[in-house]
Amino acid sequence: MLDRVLRGVYSAISPAGAHARLATLIFHRVLVAPDPLLPGEPSAGEFEARMRWVQRHFNVIPLDQAVARFKSRTLPARSLAITFDDGYADNQQIAAPILRKLGLPATFFIATGYLDGGCMFNDSIIAALRHCKSRTLDLTDIGLGVHTLESPEQRRSAINRLLPAVKILDPEPRAHTAQRICQQAEVDAPADLMMTSSQVAALARDGFGIGGHTVNHPILARLDPDPAQREIQEGRQRLEDITGRPIRLFAYPNGRPTDDYTVRTAEQVRNLGFAAAFTTAQGVAGSDADLFQLPRFTPWDKGELKFGARMARNLLNANPSVAAS
């Protein structure tokens, strides 16, 4: 009964055709089991339950087809696409088998510089805080203060302080700072979190979509035009070499309008021949949305009723804020 009511609500907000709205979910990782240091990432069981719920309530469409049908105004009611960012190995090892079992399509946006043994700065920092054996971590020599690590909650709090401070740095100093944090904690950065090139190729062979996400996952708004374009182009070229297919979709790293990408960035992506690009602005794409600033959002609620209610509120938010000129 509740499923039928929700489908009716979603259909009324997002009908078929010219007034359809495209909802796009965004994920990063799917874990073997819940992790207190990664509270926002679903476990395999949680992800499968959520995907079964999505399947009951929405028409799930491959992202490339969703973009084409959005342009032609032929989307079905309750249209939804599923995406993943960054290129974690658990995308191929855990998420993809669940999606295959349920017959659900998805697109994986991959930062190519971390394939084959690389580690993103945030994961280096999380590993340092997770495995540091000292009760405090003194990072004053790199301007990041002293952090108490006596409980999981304190370790999580330290992670929450450090990640935003390091995230805003350019790629080279960002990686260097993460390395310094690992050294101070006497912890090695993990070398098995990201996909290998062969895993990316396997996803493509299995029919999943692959999209560009730059090489080094920089904040593109902070780069000059030439290095920003190189990041976008070289990331796409590497993925085309791996998959043997054209890469037509792109997702902005971090993805917040103006803060992480600009109108100039969107124009670069358009001029490079991509078909569409995706942000992390909450909301859905309404009929007059900019194809190069399409929103994505996933409710964080564990309970189905709250998840469903937040999905409804998100559907009402058509064409959220975009990057300023």
N, C-alpha and C positions, 0 to 999 in steps of 0.2 A: 504493500500500500504506500509506504513512505517513498520507495523508489519511483513509483508511478507519479506521485505528487511532485517529486523533485524534477523528474524528466519534463513534466508539464511546465514547471516554473522556468527551467532552463530553456525550453523551446520557445516560451513566450518572450524571454529576454533575447534569445539568439535564434530567430527563425531562419528558414532556408532562404537562399537567393540574395537579392539586392541588399537586404537588411541583416544579413548574417554577421555574426561576430566570431572571430577566430581566437580561441583560448589556447595558449601555449604554455605547457608546464616546463619548469626547469629543475633539473637535479644535477648533483655533482658526483656523489658517491652512493653506493649501496653496500652496506657492511655485512659481514657474516653474522654479527651479533651487535646489540646496542653498545655504544661506547660513551662513557660519561664525559670524555674530553671532546667528543664530536656529537653533541646532543641534537644538532640539526640534520644529521645524516640518518636515513632510515636503515634498519636492518633488513635482511632478505625477506623475513616474514612480514614485516611492516610494509615493505615495498610491494610484495605480491598482493597483500590485502588491499592496498590502495589502488593498485592497477585493476584489480577485479571490480572495485567500486567505480573507477573511471569507466571501465568497459560497460558497466550496466547503465550509466547515466549519460554518456557522450558518444558521439560518432568520432572515433579516433582515426585520423587520416595521416598518411606519410607527409612529412613537412613540405617536400617539394611539390607534391600534389595540392596540399593545402594552400600554398602560395599561389600556384597557378589558378586554382578555383576561386581564391580570394580576388585575384585580379579580374577574372571573368564573371564574378558575382554569381557563381554557381555552387557555393558551399552549401552542404546540407545543414539542417538545424543542429544545434548543439555540437558544432565542429570543435575538435580539440587535437592538438599535436603534442608529442612528448619529445623533450630534448635533454641532453646531458652536456655539461661543459667540462673542458680541461683535458680529459683523456686518461682517467684513472683506470688501472687494470681491472678493478672490480666491475667496471662497466661491461667489459667483455666476459669476465668470469662469472659474475653473479647476476647482474641486471639483464643482460642479453638472453640468457637461458630462460628467465622468467617471462620476458617479453615474447620470446619464441613460443613458449608453452601456451601463452594466452592468445597468440596470433596478433600481437600489437606491434605496430611500427614505431620506430624512434630514430632520431638523428643525433649524432655525437659530434660536437664541436671540439676540435682538438688543437691544443697548443703544441706544435711539433718539436719545439726545442727540448721538451722533457721526455720524449719517447726514448725507449731503449736504455733505461737506467738513470734518467734524470730525476730531479726532485724539485718541486715548486717550493718557493721560499716559505710559504705558510706551513707546509708539511715538515720542512726542516725544523722550524721553530716548535711546532707541536711535538715532534719527536724529542727535541732537546728537553722540553718541559716534562714530557711523559717519563723519560728514562733517566733524567738527572738524579743522581744518588744523594746529592747534598740537600739539606733542608732549606737552604737559601741559594739563590743564583744571583751573583753580583755582576751586573752589566754596566756599572757606572763608567767604565773606561770607554764604552762606545755610546754613552749618553742615554742609556735605557734603564737606569735605576737598579734597585735591589728588589728581588722577588722572593717571597716566602712560599715554600713548596711542601708544606707539611701535610696537606690533604688534597684529595682530588679536586675539591672546590677551589682551593688556593691555586692549584696548577691551572685550572680552567680560567680563573680570574687573571692570572699572569698572561695566559695566552690571549685573552681578550684585550689586555693592555698593549701587548707587544705587536700583534698583527696589524692594527691600524697604523701604528707608528712606522712600521717597516714597509707597509704596502705602498705608501706614497712615493717611495724612492724610485729612481730610474732603475732599469733591470740590472745593470752591473753592480752598483752599490747595494741594491736590495739583496742580490745573491751573496755579496761579500758579507753583509751584515748578518744574514741568516747563518752563514758559515762560521762567523765569529761567535754567534750565540751557541752553536753546536760545540765549538771548541771549548768555550768556557764551561759548558755543561758536561764536557767529556763524553759526548754522544756522537755517533756517526749518523749522518743523514741517511734515511732509507733509500735503497736503490731499486726497490721492486714495487713501488706504489703506482707508477704510470705504465701505460701500455707499451708493448713493443710494436715495432712496425708491422710484424706479422699478425699481431692481434688486431690492429687497425684494418689490415687487409682482410682478415677473417670476418670482421663485422660487415665490411662492404660486400664480401662474397655471400654472406647470409642475408643480404637484402636490406640491411640497415643503411640509413643515410649518414654521410660524413660531411662535416662542414668546417670552414676555416675559423681559426681562433687566434691567429698570429703565430709567431715563433716563440717569443719569450714572455707572452702574457703581460705586456706593458700597459700602463695607463696612456692610451693613445692621445688623449687631450694634452698631455704634457710633452709630447714629442713634436719636433719640427716636421713639416710635411714629408720630406724625403725619407727620413728613418721610419716614420709611421707607414708610408707606402711600402717600404721594403719589408717591414714586419708582416703586413697583410699579404703581399705578393709571394714572399718566400715561403710563408706558411702554407698558402694554397698550393704552390708548386710542389712542395714536399708531399703533400697529401695526394696530389694527382699522380706523382711518381709511385707512391705506395699502392694506390687503389687502381690505377689505370683508368680513372674516370674523371670527368670535369667536376670541379668543385664550384657550386653555384650559390651556396648559402654561407652566411658569415654571422658570427656573434661577437659583439664587442667585449673584450676582457673587462671584467667587473661590471660594465654595462650601464652605469648610471648616466642619464642624459646630462650633458654639460660637464659634470665632474670627471667622467671617464672617457667620454668621446664628445665630439662637437659636430656642428653642422658641416664643417670642413671635412671631418673624418667620414661622415655619411656620404658626402659627395665623392670622396676618394673611392669608397667601396662601390658606389654606383658607377663611377667612371671606369673602374677595373672590370666591369662586366658581370658582377654578381647579380643574382635575381632578387635578393632580399637580404636584409640584415636585422638582427635581433638584439634587443636591449634587455635590461633587468628591471625596467619600469613596471610597476604593478598595473594590472588592467588587461584588457583584451583589445584586439584590433577591430575597430568599427569600419564601416564601408569607406570612409575617406581617410583611413590611416596612411601614413607614410610607409611605403614598403621597405624603407631603409632605416626605420625606427620602430619596428614591431615589438610590442611589449611581451613579457613573459612573467609568470607568477605561479607559485605553488603554495597553497595553504600549509601551514606547519602543524595544524591541529592533529592530535592522535585519534580522537573520537570521530566517527563517521558523520554524526549530525553536525558537529561544529565545522568539520572539514567541508561538508556540503553547503552549510550556510555561508562560509567565507568564499566558497566558489561562486555562489550566487551574487554576493556583493562585488566580487571581482568582475563578473560578467556585466554588471551595471556600469563599470568604470571603463567605458570605451574611449580609446585614443587618449591615454594619459599624457602627462607632460613629456615634451620632447626637448632635444638639445637647443639651447639658445644660439642665435646667430653670432 
